[in-house]
Amino acid sequence: MATIMEGSLSKWTNVMKGWQFRWFVLDDNAGLLSYYTSREKMIRGVRRGCVRLKGAVIGIDDEDDSTFTITVDSKTFHFQARDADEREKWIRALEDTILRHAHKLRWDPSKPAPSVQDFDKKLVEADAYLQILIDQIEALEDRIDKMQDPSDKSHGLHIRDHANSLLENVKHSIVLLQIAKNTAHPVNGIFQPATSSYTLNDSSPTSKQDSALSVTGGAHRPSMTLLVPDISYSSSEDEDFYDANDYTSTPNSVHSGLPLFSSASELDAAGRTSASPLGRRESEASSASQAHGLGHGAGAVGLGAAGPGRGSIAGEQRRHGVPPLLSDGSLDYDALYEDEDESDLGPMEAHGSVVTHLLSQVKIGMDLTRVVLPTFILERRSLLEMYSDYFAHPDYFLKIADFKDPRDRMVQVVRWYMSAYHAGRKSSVAKKPYNPILGEIFYCHWNVPDISTGNEPLVTDGPVPWCDRNQLTFIAEQVSHHPPISAFYAEHYNKRISFCAHVWTKSKFLGLSVGVHNIGQGCVSVLEYDEEYIVTFPNGYGRSILTVPWIELGGPVTIACAKTGFNATIEFHTKPFYGGKKHRISGEVFQPGEKKPFLSISGEWNGSMHSKWADGRTELFLDVNEIPIIKKEVRPISDQDEMESRRLWKEVTAGLRLNDIDKATNAKTELEQRQREEAKDRKERNLRWETKCFRETGDNWVYVAPLIARLSRNGTTGTTDPHAASEQR
């Protein structure tokens, strides 16, 4: 048995028995993680159970630094190390074994095994053939351009299309070969087992003489030829706990709109630097032999759709598979965005080869900002538009300014904040929005119930100049590409209230999940009382990415008003693996200088939340399923500027809506290639990108013309100190 690592871990059995000590042995040759009740039982060969590692996936919990999971054979096994360092050693060893068995090569035993040098030589040859093919296609295109006869030209174009298809296949094959080389780590073409074994200290009474971490030879160990079982097993299978059901069935959850992944380039788009066909191909040839997968990403805590789907005609067309058309027969791009009935991905096993390719690029804890993602997981709107869903209940936001008492205003800020995260598409799977390109802008507004519009003057110097004083307006801009930062701002002129925020997202691969950490904050400004409420954002997690992806939020957030001293803490709880509910929250609201909350909140952020007051009263705080989502208004694409989100992404949206993934991918690649070329041009000319609507102030991004500044210039601010809030920001 080629042991590369052994030591003690705790294994979760069930709720009654909890964590139980076991001695684990990782066999690199067999691809097995075997476990025993003690080290002595291991020496005698009395195995308690084992986990097959071929095809297994390791997962970690970003909020717990000692536990990890192995999912294989439709089961998920839970393990616990002593600390983060010990978990890291086990995970790295397990990942290496999993990769070796996933990519293990089989050679003809009668012939010498190829070496790494032979592999590299073949890659160089493949690159040379690729360049020859590129040159031939270029010559063919020149000849086609000179053809006069329509029939000959048609035949020539047909041949060129086939040649281009062959070119893409050859290029893709080179990339896959490079991935295989980089992940398999062969030695002379054959995987050799380690000659030593790492032994982690066993904390049981039977092995306290072991050192914390030692390297021991394998000679002292009796030879144990372990058969590889068909499936992983445990001798206490009826007692052992595993949560396979959480990963094989469609969860009953809503899509909060949290972008799960971070990527902005497809496999065939990375590395292109020229707009010309030849330039692109030359770049493809040179990049195909490199480690592939660079791109820009922006995962963020966004929100879901802004309301119910578009009605009657578009809805009927969607149900019958007919794309929405205008009266002249052309595609109705506006209806594509308003049609919120997203087609489900189905189980991710259906996209097995794509998911396998994705996993071949990543390791546990890896930053996903530059990882390539397939187009089919995209949601049909930009991340900038998704941020507008913080105002899916605009009336809740505006009510903040209506209360006279600071305590009531604080409670209403919390109520509005907690109403925001449920407003997603009612889809069985989670998808990610488009990553905004640098300089992209999104505008929208809301007609708030019970507030009349149309009779008020237009706010021509506001963020949405075609809206009047009784409409809530919203603007968002992608202000940075690396790192990906989005800034957004909303205001209501007559209510004297605004909100400004920025979010920088960092995503991490967790094995069975993807974690998205949100760096930034938002600021609610109530101008009538010169108050600012600073809010932070929860982290997001895309769970079960190998089966049916679903969303949960996790981590603490804070809401605080420096002027009044009122503050709140809210905890978004992730689902524990041994029971418990999904999407739970708990919160406490404090008066100035008090350590005991005057209000406690508990429930689910996508359902009902109840409050308990200091005097013992309990009541329904909020039920997000019982309050209507107010549909946002977006001006027609035909009236939009070139850099507005819906106009920028309309062809990608059309491709996704029509289930033409090639069309969507090509349109997305074109946008991203343009962004690369513009960045290259700025670099060559030593120019810095200039934002349009937001400016960087310290660690924050703020709107260039906030409501308080405009009112102050006009002498109508209504605050006790018109410059105080502006200075704080």
N, C-alpha and C positions, 0 to 999 in steps of 0.2 A: 504494500500500500504506500503510495507516494504522498506522505502527509506534508503539507506546507504550513499548517497552522493547527494548533489545538489549544484548548483552554476552557475555562468555565464561563457559562452564560446562564441567565435565567430565561426560562421558556414559559409563556403563558399557557395555562392548562384550561381553566374555566373560572367562572365567577366564584365558585365555592373554594377551589384550591388556589386560585390566583397564580402568582409567579412561583415556579419551582426550579431549584438548582439542577443543572445538567452539565455533563462534561461533553464538549463538542470536539469533533475531529473533522477537519476539512481535507478530503482526499482529492488531490488535483487530477490524478489519472482517471479515476472513476467519475469525477464530477459530482461528488456526494458530500453532503454535510451530515455526518452521522452523530447521534447523541446517545449518551449513556447516563445511568443514574449516578455513577461515580467514575473516577479515574481507574479504580481497581476493576470495575466491571468492564471498562474499555479494554484493559490489558487481557482480561479473560475472554473478550469477544462477545460479551452479552449486550448486544445493541438494543436500545430502547426504541429507536426509530431513525428515520433518515429523511433528508430533503434532497430530491434530485435538483441539480443546478442547471441542467441543459434547458434553455428556454425560460429560466427563472428571471424574475425582476425584483430588485431590491428597492425598498422604500424606506424613507425616514420621515419623522414628524419634525417639522421646523420649530415647533415649540417645546420639544423634548430632546435633550442632547444625548440620551443614553439608549433609547429604544430604536429598533429597526424591524422591518418585516421582509419576508421572502414570499413572493407569490408565484406559485407554480401548480400545475395539475388542478386548476380551479380551486385552490386553497391558498389562504394567506396565513403564514406562521409568524408569531410575534416573539421577539427576543429582546432581552435587556442586558446591556453591558454595565460595567461599574461606573464608567464615566465616558465623556466625549472622545477622549484619546483612544480608549480601548475599542469603542464602537467604530472609530475611523479605521483602526487596523483590521478589524474583521471585515468591514465593508470593502476595503481596497482588495483584500485577499479574495473575497467572494466574487467581486467584480472581475478580477483577472481570470478566475476559474470559469465563470460564466461566459466571458468573451472567448476564451480558448475553446470551449466546447461548442460555442455557437458558430465559430469560424474555422473549426478544425479541418485541415486539408487531408486528403487521402492520396498518397502517391503509389505508383506501381512498385511493389517491393523488389522487383527484379532490376530496377533502374535506380541510379543514385538520386537522392532527393535534391531538387533544385535549391540553390542558395539565394540569399537576399540579393546578391550581386546579379544573379540570373534574372531575378524578378525585376530589378531596376533596369536591366538591359532591355527586357521585353517592354517595359513602360516607355523607354526612350524610343524604341522601334515603333510602338503604337503612336506616339506623338508625331514621329516623322511621317507615318502613313496618313495621319490626320491632316498634317500640313499639306501633303500632296493632294489630298482630297479637296482641301480648301482652295488650293491653286487651280485645280481642275474645274471646280464650280465657278470660280472667278472667270476663267477663260470661257466657260460655257455661257455665262451671263453676257460677256462681251460679244460673243457670237450671236446670241439671241437678239441683242440690241441692234445688230446690223441686218437682221433678217427682214426682208420685204414681204415675202409671201405669208399671208395670214395662217395658212395651214401649217407651214413649216414652223412658224413662230409658236403656234399652239402646241405642236409636238415638242418643241424645245423647252417650253415652259413646263410641260408635263414631266420631261426628263429632269429638269432642274429641281422640281418639287420633290421627286423621289430621291435625288442626290442630297438635297438638304435634310430629308428624313434620315437617310443613312448617316449623314454627318452628325446629327444629333444623337443617334444611337451609339456611334463610335465614341463620341465625346463622353456620353453618360457611362459607357463601359469603362473608360479610363478612370473616371472619377470613382466608380465602384471598386475597381482594382486598388486604387490608392487608399480608399477607406479600409479595404480588407487588409492591406499591408500595415496600415497604422494601428489597427485595432487588434490584430492577431498576435503581433510580436513573435514571429517564429524564429527559432534558432536553427540554422541550416535546413530550414523548411520543415522541421519536425518539432512539435512541442515537447520539451524535455522537462520532466518533473524536477522540483527543487530537491537538492541532496540533503538539505537540513530542514528542520521544522521549528517553527516559532511556538513556544509554549507559554501561554498566559497563566498567571498564578491562579490556582484553584483555591477559593476561599473556604472550601469545605474542611471539616476537621481531619479528613483523611489525607490531605495533601498540603498542609501548611508549610512543609519543608521546601516547596517549590519557590523559585525566585519569581519576581514580578514579571519579568520577560526574559526568557533565555532562549538560546539557539542550541538545539541538541541534534545530534546525528540520529539517523534512523536505525542504526545497527542494534541498539538495545531492545528494540521493539519486536515482538514476535510477528512473523509474517501472517498477515490476515488478508486473504483474497476475498474482497467483498463483491458480491453480485450486485449489479445495478438493477433495482426493481423497476417495474413498469411505471409505477407512480410513487410519489412520496407517501410515507405512512408513519404511523405511530402505534405502539402496542396498546395505547389507551385511546384509540381513535374515537370511541364513544364519549370520552371525557374531554379530549383535547378541544380547545376552542379555536375556531378559525372563522373568519368572516367573509367567506367566499360569496355569500349572497349579496354583500354590499358591492361586489364588483361584477356580478354577472346579471343583475337585473336592473331595469330602468328605475332610477330613484324617483321618488315622488317629491320633486323639488322644482323651484322656479329658477330661471336663469337670471341672475342679478345683473347681468351685463358685464361682469368682471372679465376683462381680457385675460385669457388663460396663458397665452404664449406670447413670445416676443420675436417677431421676425418681419423683415420687409423685403426679402429677396427670395426668389425661387431658385431651384437647383441650377437652371441654365442661365441665370442672370448675373451671378456673382462674378466680379472681376472685369466686367465689360467697361471699356473706357472710351469707346469711339462711337459716334453716331452712324458712321457709314457701314454698309454691310460687310465690306472687307475688314474694316477696323474691328468690328464686333467679332468676326470669325477669328482674326488673328489673336484677339484677346482671349477668346474661348479656348483656342489651341494651347496658349501658354498657361491658362488658369486650370485647364482640365487635369493637368498632371500635378496640381498642388492640392494640399489638404483643403477640402471644400466646405463651405458653410457660413461665409461671412455675410452679414446683413445687419440692418438696423431694426430694433424692436421697441415696442412700448407697451408693456402690460401695465394695467392700472386698475384701480378700483373705479370702475365706471358704473353706470346704472343701466337699466334695460330700456325697452322701447318706451316711447312717450305716450302711448295710448293704444286703444283698440284699433284693429286694422281698418284700412279704407273700405268703404262699403260697397254695396250693390255690384256695379259693373266689374270693378277690379277684383272684388272678392269672388264673383262668379267665374271670371276668367281664370283666376288662380286655382279654384277648385276643379276646373275642367282642363287644367294644363295649358290654357291659352294665354300668351303674353298680353299685357294691356296695350291697346293700340289707340292712337288718336283717330279723329275722323278722317284724316287723309291717309290712314293706313300705316303711318310711321309709329315707331315704338314710343310709348308714353313713359319717359324716364321718371317723371315725378311720381307716377303710380307705382313704379318699381320700388321706390323708397317707402311709400306709404303702405304698400302691401307687406304686412308684418308677419305673415304666415311663413316662417322659415321651414324649409324642408329639413327633416331630421337626417343626421348622419347615419343612424343605425349603429349597431355595435361596431366598435373600432376594429374587431377582427376582420370585418369586410375590407378594411384598408390595410391588411396585415403587412404587405411588403413596404408600404409607405411608412407605417409606424416603426417597422424594424429598421428601416433606413434612418429614421429620426433618432431612434435610441442608439444607433451605432455612433452617433456624433457626440453623445453626452455621457457624463458620469455624475454620480451623486454629488450634489452641492454645486454643480456647474452653473455659471451665469448663462441664461438663455438669450441674452440680448442679441447675440450674433448667430443664433442657430436657425437654420433653414426650416421653414414649415410649409406643408402642402396647402394649396389654395382652397381645398374643399372644406377646411375647418373655419373659413372666414364668415363672419356675419356681414350682412349687406348694409353697412354704414361705417363711417369713420369714428375713431375714438373721440374726436372733438364733438361730434354729434351726441355720442353716448353720454358725455359729461352734462349735457343739457337735462338729462333725466333727474338731476338733483332737484329740478323744479317741476316734476311731474304733478305735484300738488302745489301750484303757485299760491293758492289761497292760504295754505298753512304758513308759507314763508311771509306773506304780507301781513298776516295777523300779528306777527311779532311787534310791528310798529303800532298796533292798535291798543295794546295794554298800557295802562298808566303806571302800574306798580312794577318795579324792577324784578321782583321775584316772579311775577307772572310772565314777564318777557323772557326770563331765563328758562322757565318751564316750556314756553312756546318754542324757543330755539331748539330745545331738546326734542320736542314733539315733531317739529318740521324735519330735523335731522334724521330721526328714526323713521320718518315716512318715506325717505328717499330711496332706500336700498332694495325695495321689493319690486320696483317698477320695471321689470324685465319682461322679455318675451316669454310666453307660457310654452316653452319648448322643453322636450324631454332631454335635450342635450345642450351642453354649453359650447358656444362658439366665441371667437375673438373678433373684435372689430378691425377695420383697416388701420394700420399704423400711419398716422398723418405724416405728410411730407413737410419739410421745412417751409414755413411761410403760408401753409394752408390755414384757411379761416372758415369758421362756420357761424352763421347768423340765424337766429330764430326769435320768436316772441310768443306770448300767450295772451289770450283774451280771458281775463279772470272772471269767474262767475260773480254775479251781483255787482259788478263794476262796469258801468256803461263806457263804451268806446265810440270813437268817431266824432264826438263833439268837442274834443280837447285839441289844443294846438299840437303840432308835430314837435318832437324833440330832435331838432335837426342837428344839434351838436352832441347827441347821445350815441351810444354804441350801434343802434339800429335807427338811422335817421328817418326812415319811412314810417315809424311808429309814433303814437301819440302818448300823452302823459299818463294815461290810465292803463297802458299795456306794460306788462313785464317783458323786458328785452334781455337778450343774451348774446354774447360774442365769445368765441374761443379762437385761439391761435396756437399753432405749433411754433414755439419760440426757440427750440434747440433740437438738434438732430442727435448729437452725441455730447452729453447724455440726452435721452429723449425726454423733453419737458413740454408739457402742455399747460397753458394758462387760460383761464376763463373768467368772465365777469358778467354779472346780471344786476339790473337796477329797475326800480319803479319810481318814476319821477314824483308823482303826487304823494306817495306813501313815504317818501324820503328814506328809502332803504336800499341797500346794495350788498352784493357779495362778490368778493374777489378771491381767486384761489390759483394755485399752481401745484402740479403733481409731477414728480420725477419717479418713474417706476423702475424697480430692479427685480428681475425674475430669477428663480432658482429651480433647478431640476431636483425633485425629491424622490425619484423612482416611480412610484405609482401616482404621484401628484406633481403639480407645478405650483410653487409658491410665488406670489407677487407682493413685494414690499413697496409701500407707497411713501415716498419722501416728499414732504411739502405740507402746506396748511391752507386753510381758507379763513376768510374774515368777513363776518356779518357786520355791517355798519348801519346802526340805527341813528340817523342824523338828528332827529328831533331831540334825542337825549344824549347825543355825543357819546354813544356807547359802541364798543367793538367787541365782538365775540369771536375768539380764535378757536377754530376747530381743526382737529387732525383726522386722519382717515385710517380705516382698518386695513389689514392685509387681506389678500384674497388667495384662495386655493382652488385649483382645478383638480378634482379628485377623479380616480378611476379612469385615467387617460388611456388605458389599454382596452377598456370595454365601452361603457357609456359615460362620457365625461359629465360631471355635475359640479356645481359651484358651492363653496361655503366661504364665509368671512370669518376672520379670526384676529384676535389681539385687542389691546386696549386703545381707546380713543379718549380725548379730553375736549371739553368745551369750557372756556373760561372768559370772563369779562373782567378786565383789570380795573375798570372804573368802579363797578359796583361790588366786586369781590365775589360774586356768585360764580360757582364752578361745578362741573359735573364730570364724572368718569363713567365710561360705558365699556363693558367687556363683551366682545363678540366671541362666543365659545365655539371651538371646533368640536366635532363629534368624537367622543372617546371611543376607542375600538371595542371596549367590552360593555357596550350598552349606551344608553342615553339618547337624547333626541338631537336632531340636526337643527342648525340655525338658531340656537338659543342666544339670548342676550341677557345681561343684568346691568343695571345702572344705578348710580346714586347721585343726587343733586344736593349741594351744600350751600348754606348761607355763608356770608363773609366771616372768616375766623372760626367757623365751627368745624369740629371733627366728626360730628354725628349728622348724617343726612336728614334733611326734612322731607325728602321724597326718595323712595326706592322703586325701581322699575324692573320687571322681569317678563319674559315671554319669548316669542320668536320674531325676528326682524322681518320675516315674510308672512307673518300672521298677526295674531293678537298679542298685545302687551298690556300688562296690568300694573297699576301703581299702588303703592302703600305709603300713606302720609304719616308724619311723625305723631299725629293725634290718634292713629289707629285706623283711620278710614282707608278703605280699599275701593278701587273703582277701575273701570276700563280706561286705560291711558290712550290706547290707539289700536284700531284694527284695520290694517292696511288693505284687507280684502273687502272692506265695506265702504271705502271712500273712492270716488271716481277719479281716474287719471285724466287730467286735462290735456287735450291734444295740443302740441305745439304747432305753430304756423311757420312755414318756410316758404320763401318766395320761389316762384317757378324757376327751374334750371335755366330756361331761356333768358331770364333776367339776371342771372348770376354772373359774377366776375369769374375770370379764368381760375383763380386760386381758391374759390369757394368749394367746400368739401363735396357736395353732391354733384357739382359739375365735373370736378376733378376725377371722381371715382365712378362716374355713370356707366362707363363701358365695363368695368369690373362688376358692378352691380348687375348689369344686364346679363353678363356671362353666368353669374351665379344663379340669377333668377331663372334663366333659360336652361340651367344645368349644362352649360357649355363651359367646362372647366378650362379647356385650352384657350377659349376667348378671354376668360377672366384672367388667366395666368399671363397671357400676352399683354393685355391692357395694363395689368399691375406691373409687369416687368418694364413696360415702356415708361410709366411714371417714375419708377425707381431709377431707371437708367438716365432719365432727364435730370433727376436730382443729383446723381453722381457727376454728370457732366458739368452741371452748374457749380457744384462744390469744387471740382477740379479747376474750372475757370477762375473762381474766386481765389483759390490757392495760388495759381500762377500769376494772377494780377495783384496778389497780396491785399485782397479786399476782405473786410469783415462783414459778416451777415448783419443786416439791419432789420430789426423787428418793426412791425407796423403799428400794432395797437397796444403793446405792453413793453415795459422797460424793466430792466433788472435793478433792484434797489437792495443792496446788501445780499442776503440769502433769499430774497423774495422777488417775485415778478408781480408787478402791479399795473393796472390799466392806466394808460397815459392821461385820460381825461375823466377821472371818476366824478360821480355826481356831486360829492361834497366840494370838490375844487371848482366845478362849474357854478354851483349855487353861491359859493363864496365870492367868486368874481362878480356875480350879479347882485350880491348883497342880500340874498334870500335864503341863506343856509338854515336859519332857525335854530342853530345850536348855540350853546352858551359860549363855546370857544371854537370858532370855525376852523382853526388851524390845528387843533389838538389831534383829532383823529388822523388828519393827513400826515402829521409828523410821526405818529406811531407807525404808520404804514411805510 
